[in-house]
Amino acid sequence: MLLALSAKVIDKIIKTINIRLKLFFIYSILLKNKIFTNTQYAINKNKKR
């Protein structure tokens, strides 16, 4: 009984961690792209001068 309960809890924790990691991964990719586009924009702006 106790073993089954802990297995369920562990499974829930793992799922939560996986979801968090996926969200973090997606967020970091979006953030990198945003920083990259902003950097490119700044470089292009400087080239025009």
C-alpha positions as CSV (number, residue, x, y, z in Angstrom):
1,M,0.0,0.0,0.0
2,L,2.7,2.5,1.1
3,L,4.9,1.5,-1.9
4,A,2.0,2.0,-4.4
5,L,1.3,5.4,-2.9
6,S,4.9,6.5,-3.1
7,A,5.1,5.3,-6.6
8,K,2.1,7.4,-7.6
9,V,3.5,10.4,-5.8
10,I,6.9,9.9,-7.5
11,D,5.1,9.6,-10.9
12,K,3.3,12.8,-10.3
13,I,6.5,14.6,-9.3
14,I,8.3,13.3,-12.4
15,K,5.4,14.5,-14.7
16,T,5.4,17.9,-13.0
17,I,9.2,18.2,-13.5
18,N,8.9,17.2,-17.1
19,I,6.3,19.8,-17.8
20,R,8.3,22.5,-16.1
21,L,11.4,21.5,-18.0
22,K,9.5,21.6,-21.3
23,L,8.1,25.0,-20.5
24,F,11.5,26.3,-19.4
25,F,13.1,24.9,-22.6
26,I,10.4,26.5,-24.8
27,Y,10.8,29.8,-22.9
28,S,14.5,29.8,-23.2
29,I,14.3,29.2,-27.0
30,L,11.8,32.1,-27.4
31,L,14.0,34.3,-25.2
32,K,17.1,33.5,-27.2
33,N,15.3,34.2,-30.5
34,K,14.1,37.5,-29.1
35,I,17.6,38.5,-28.0
36,F,19.0,37.4,-31.3
37,T,16.4,39.4,-33.4
38,N,17.0,42.4,-31.2
39,T,20.8,42.1,-31.6
40,Q,20.4,41.7,-35.4
41,Y,18.1,44.8,-35.5
42,A,20.7,46.8,-33.5
43,I,23.5,45.6,-35.8
44,N,21.5,46.5,-38.9
45,K,20.6,49.9,-37.5
46,N,24.3,50.7,-36.9
47,K,25.3,49.6,-40.4
48,K,22.9,52.1,-41.9
49,R,24.6,55.0,-40.2
